[in-house]
Amino acid sequence: MTVFFKTLRNHWKKTTAGICLMTWGGHWLYGKHCKARTLFEKNAAPILHLSGMDVTIVKTDYEGQAKKLLELLENTDVIIVAGGDGTLQEVITGVLRRADELPLVSTQIFLPNLKATFSKIPIGFIPLGQTSSLSQTLFAESGNKVQHITDATLAIVKGETVPLDVLQIKISHVREIVQYLSSSDLLHLAQCPQGPSMLSQMGEKEQPVFALTGLRWGSFRDAGVSVSKYWYLGPLKTKVAHFFSTLKEWPQTHQASLTYTGPAERPPSGAEETPPRPSLYRRILRRLASYWVQPQDAPQEMSPEVWKEVQLSTLELSIMTRNSQLDLASKEDFMNICMEPNTVSKGDFITIGSKKVRDPKVRADGTECLQASRCTLLLPEGTGGSFSIDSEEYEAMPVQVKLLPRKLQFFCDPRKREQLLQSMAQ
């Protein structure tokens, strides 16, 4: 990647196209909206244009627009996201929902050599949103907002990248309804004027959501979301929000059933590289040789996956990637599933919850953590509330979560990459 950008700088305005998706956040006040736009136009945009890249800037106007744009985008060399966690989640969801990333079963049968291509495109992140969880992973610490934006933009130009894990979260909104509809009901629905659009929306909700940080469900999350309602209390708003949360039923217990399988062994570096496809003649010979040499009735031994089940009674459940603390030398890939005890006192809830607003990695004493590569979360019937998936709110319901290890490449500050490489050498 570094060689790529070196070539780019030596050949002005040549070959490379980048798309930059910007949003200022739908919940921002007008003043903050203008401030974020000004910060981008004064500090990031000039660097991108002077780098030699042919950059197309697209400002998103509504929620979900970035997702749809990435699903339809035909060609680009670099994707740059200027915004916060919400915009970034839309972009990676749009990328990983593409037909060349999630092929249909029939496609896998008839086109077995179809490869995911768009997820190989490096992604740059310019933090402009209210929450930018990946900033501490990708860039050096800076108390100056302008310096932070400049460092993030220069990281894109310098071309150093790191691989980040992604969580695939399948959320079923309508499957329970559809299973009770007869074929005649579905046919009647399809023939209604709004039927096709309704079925399209149902299909949209059945598609997976992708996350770089993780999923949170519980009382700390709920209280943290309500902090903005007490904006008029200034620095006291966080503690007040958690205090009012303790006035509800206490202890606030969230019950669920969790099944999971443990960490997956990380393949050696370079194992994912696909060799060039041999000629048709060689493929035919290879098939014939394997047919005659191998016994046709030889059973293939496969070690079965070991699944474990846990009954949860927790104050808060979190399913998180390890992107906040990258370990490039790890021999296993896993996500962390943490269950915080429901024995936390009201005073500790206010104290810990206030810290969690600033740093979600803070845990209460007695928190139990599991390592898993896949899991299924089943909620009791009638469970209400919401999940936070990369700081975006979703209705709480049964989900399947799968880790996609080192799925996406993100531009990072060379100083951060050097720190990671040094930690590998130790």
N, C-alpha and C positions, 0 to 999 in steps of 0.2 A: 504493500500500500504506500509506503514511503517513496519507493521508486516511481510509482504511478504519479504522485503529486510533483515529484522532482521533474519528471518529463513534462507535466502540465505547465509548470512555471516557466520552462524553457521554450514552450510553444504556446504563445499567448492566444487565448480564445480558441483553443483547438480541441476538438473531439468530445470534450466532457460536458455533459448536461446534468445539472442538479436541480431538484425541485425543493423549494423551501415552503413548508406549511406553517402558517402563523395564526395564532389566536391569542386574544388577550384575556380570555376567560369570560364565560357568559354571566358570571355572578359578580363581576367587578363593577365598581362604581365608575361613572364617566371619567372622573379625574384620574383614577388609576389606569383606566383604559388608555387614555392619552399618554400617560407617563410611560407605560410599557411600550407603546408604539414608538414613542420618541426615543426610548433607550435602544430599541432595535435599529431604527433608521439612522441614528447617529453613531452607534458603536459596532453593530454587527454587519449591517448591509454593506457599508463601504469595504470592509475586509473581504467579504464574499465576492464582490464584483472585481476588486483589485487582484484577487488570487488567480485570475485567469479562467475561472469556471463560468460557463454560460448558465446563469441562475435564473430560473423562473420562480417568482414569488407568488404564492396563492394565499390569500387571506380567507380563512373559513368564516362563514357567516352564521352557521347554525350547528347544533350538536349532531354529530354523525356524518357531517360533510366530509371530513378528512378520511373517515373509514371508507366511504363510498368512492372517493377519489382514488385511493390507493388500490381498491379492488379492480378499478378500471384502467389504471395507468399502464401504458404500453411499454415505455422505455425510459430509463433514467440511470445515471451512474452513481448518484449520491442522493440520499433523502435527508433533508435537514428539517428538524422540528423546532420551531420557536414558540414556546408556550410552557405549560405545566404538565403535571401528571396526567390530567384528563386528555389533553391533546395527544400526548405520547402514547397513551393506551389506545386511542382511536387509530393512530397510525399503525402500530404493530398489529392490531386486530385486523385492519384492512389488508396489510401485507400478508398475514398468515391465513386469511380466509380466501385468498385468491385460488382460482381453479388449479394453478400449477403448484400450489402448496398443499391443498386438501383435495386430491383427486378423488373422484367417485370410485366405487368398487368396480364398476364396469371398466373405467379407465385403467385401473390397476391390472385388470385381466388382459385387456387388449393392447394397452400401451405400457408395458412393464418398465420401459426405460425412461418414462416421463420423470424428470427430476425437478425438485424445488429449485427455483432460480432467484426469485425476488428476495428471499430471505438472505441471500448472499450479498445483497447490496448493502454497503456500510451506511450507518445512520448517524447523523450528527444531531446533538441536542443543545439548544441554546435556552437556558432557563429564564423564562419570563413570567411564569405562573405563580400563583399564591403558594402552591406546593410543588417542589421540584426534588423528589426523593433521590434521584440518581446523581445529583450534583456532587455530593460528597464522595461518590464512587469514581466519577469520571474526571473531576477537576480538583486542583489544589484549593485549599481553604483560602477564602478572601472575605474580609469584612466590607469590601467596597463592591457595590452592585455593578458599577460600570466595569471594574476590573474583572469581575466574575464573568460578565457577558463577553468581554474581550477575550479572556482566556478560553472560554468555550468555543468561540468562533475560530480563534487561532488553532485550537486543537483539530478542527476540521481541515484546515489548510495544511497542517503539518502531517496529517495522515496516519498517526498512530492509532491502532484499534485494540480493543479487548473484547473477548466473547462474553456475552451475558446469557443467563438462563431465562427461560420464559415458562410461565404456568399456563397450561391450556385448561380452561374451566368451562365445562359443559353445564349449562343451566337450562332446565326444562320448564318452560312457562305454560305450554299448552298441550303437552303429551297426555296429561291426565284427562283433558277434555276430549281430545281427538279419539281416544281409545273407546269412548262411550258412544261415538257417532257411527251409525251404520253406513254402508256404502251408498245407499239412497240419500241419506242426509248430506254426505259429502258431495254427491253429484248435484243435489239441489243447491248447496252453498256455492258450488262453482258456477252455476247458471244464474245466480243473482247478480244484479248490477255491480254491487260492491264485493262480490264473492272472490274474484281473482285477487283483488288487492288485500282482502282479509287473509286468504291463504298465503299470499306472499309475505305478509307481516308475520304470520305464524311460522313460516319457514325461517324468516330472519331471526326470530327469537329462539329458534332451535339451534342456531349456529353457536359455536363456542366463542367465549370471550378470552382474550389473552392478557396476561399481566406480567410486568417486570418486577414488581415489589411483592404483591401477595394479596391475600384475602383476610379480612378481619370481621369478626362477628361477636358482639358482646357489649357489656355495659360501658367499658372505657371508650369504645368506638362511639356509642350513642351519645355519651356526654360530650365527647370531643366535637361531634358534629353540631351540637347545640350551642357551642361557645359563641358563635357569631351573633346569636340572638341578643346577647348581653353586651354588645359593642359599646353602649353608652356608659358602661362601668369601667372602661379603660383597662388598666393592668389587672383589675380584680375579676374580669369577666370569666377567666378560665376556672378559677377556684369556685366562683359562684355557680357556674354551670354544673360542676361536679357536686357541689353541695345540694343543689336542687334535685339532682339525680338520686341522692341518698334518701330523699324524702319519699320516694316511691317504695314499693315493696322491697324489703331487705331480709336476707341477702338476695341479690338478683342472680338467679341461677338459670343457666342456659343448658338444656339437656339435648343430647343428640347421640346417634350411633355412628361410630367411625370405623371403617375397615381400611387397612392400608398394607402395602408391601414395602419392604425395606429398600435401602439404597441400591443403586445399580452400579456395576463396575464401569469405571470410565475407560473407554478404549484408548490405546496409545495414540500419541500425537500423530496426525496425518492419516489415521485409519479411515477417516471419512472421505478422503480424496478418492474419486472414482477414476479408474484407469480408462484410457481410450477404448471405445468399443471395437472388438476385433471384426474382421471382415465376415461376410455371410458364409463363405467357404469354411473358415476356421470355426465358426459357431456350429455349423452342421457336423463337422468332424468331432468337435468336442462333445456334442450331444450324443452322437453314435458311440463314442468311446465310453462315455459315462453309462450308457445303456447296457453295453455288453460287459463291462468290467464289474460293475456293482451288482450284487444280488438284488433282484427286484422285491423280494419279500423281507429284506433286512429291516428290522424295526429301527427307527431313529430315536435314540435316547435323548430326551430333553428334560432337564431338571425343572420340576414344577415350581411355580411361584408360591411362596409362602405368604398367605394373607392372615393378618391378625385383626381381631375386632376389639374395640374399646367402647364402653358406655361412658359418655361424657356427662359431667355435671360441673360446669365451669362458669366462672365470672366472665371470661372472654376466651375465645378460640382464635388463633391466628395460624395461617398456612402461608409461609413466606419463602421466597427464594433466598439464596446466599449472595445476591448481587451487592448488598451493602458491605459485605466483607469477603471480597473475592479471594479464592484460593486456587490459583492456576496449577498448583502442584498436587492437588488432591487426587487420590486414586479412585474416589467414589463420587457419584453424582446423587444429590438428594435435596429435598426441600425440608424445612423445619416446621413441624406441627407443634405448637405450644398451647398448653391448656393452663390458664391461670386459676388458682384456687378460689372457691367461692366463700372462703373463710376470712377474707380481707375485711378489716374493720372499716367503718365509715371514714374515720380520720385518715387511714392509710389510703383509702380509695381516692380521697381528694388530693392527697400529696402525690401519689403515684400517677394518678390521672393527669394532673397538671404537668408532670414531667413528660408523660407520654405524648402530649400535644406537641411538644418540641422535639421529642425523640421517641418514636414508636417502638424502638428496640428495648426500652426500659421494661423490666418484668417485675412482678410482685414476688416476694419470697415464697418458695414452695411451688413455683411454676414447673410443670412437667413438660418436657420436650421430647418429641419423637423424630426420627429421621425416616423419610419415605420418598419413594420415586413416584408412587401413585396412591391415591386414596379416594374413598367415596364417603360423603357426609350425608347422612339421612336424618331429617328433622321430624319430630312428632307432628302428627296431623294437627292443623290449626295454629302452627307456630307463626308468629308475626315477626315484625322487625325487618331490619335490612342488613345486608353485607356492605362492606367497603372493599372494592376491588381497585387497587391503585388509586385510592382516594375518591373513587366514583361510586355512587350509591346504586345498589341493585336489591331487588326484593329477595328476602331470605327464603330459600327453598333447597331441596336436595340437589347436590352438585357432585360431579366427578372431576377430580383435579389430577392432571398429569404433568410431570416435569419434562420440559424439552431442554435438555442440557446444552449450553453454549450454542443456542439457536441463532442469535443475532450478533452482528459485529457493530460495536459503537465506537465512534471516535473518542479518544480520551487525551488528557493532558500528558505529554511525554514524561513529565515528572512523576505522575501517578503510575504510569506503566513501568517506569524504572523502579519504583518502590515495590511493585508486584514481582518484578523479575528478581530483585534482590532477596525478597522473602522466599522465593522458590529456591534460590541458591543456598540459603541457610539450612 
